[in-house]
Amino acid sequence: MTKRCNITNVKPMVGNNVSHAVNKTKRKFLPNLHNTSFYSEILGKKIKMQVTSKGIKTVEKNGGIDNYILGLKNSKLSVETKKLKKAILKVKA
């Protein structure tokens, strides 16, 4: 499974470890991912996702996973969340 947030699309960044002698070695900065489940009121079930802490706060601020996903453009969504948005729109219609 990729280390990428399904909501904010945050992925690992690359940088350097720098010692006191200013020796530089490559390292990875991994996102703060959590396996969480959000309850979709429209679908009537829980949805499991890998989300960063910032993504969890953003979803809660917008009033749940349904409101958040329906409020975003398709270009800003990952493949998994596009499928979820399509399912929500299908049930809502």
C-alpha positions, 0 to 999 in steps of 0.5 A: 500500500502506498504511503499517501493520504487519500484526502490531502494527497500528501506523499513522502518528501525527500531531504537530507540528514545533516550532521555537525560536520555538515555531512549530508545523507539522503532521508525520507520524511513520511506523512503522519498516516492513520488508518481511520474509518469515517461514517458516511450518512448517505451510504449508511456505512463506515469507510476505511481510509489511510489519512493524515492527521490534517486530513482528519481535522479537515473532514471533521471541520467540514461536517463529515466525509460526505460534505467534504468529498462532495465539496471538492473538484474531481481533479483534487481527489485521489482515485479511491475518493473519486470512486467514493464520490461517484457512489455517493452521488449515485445514492443521492440521486 
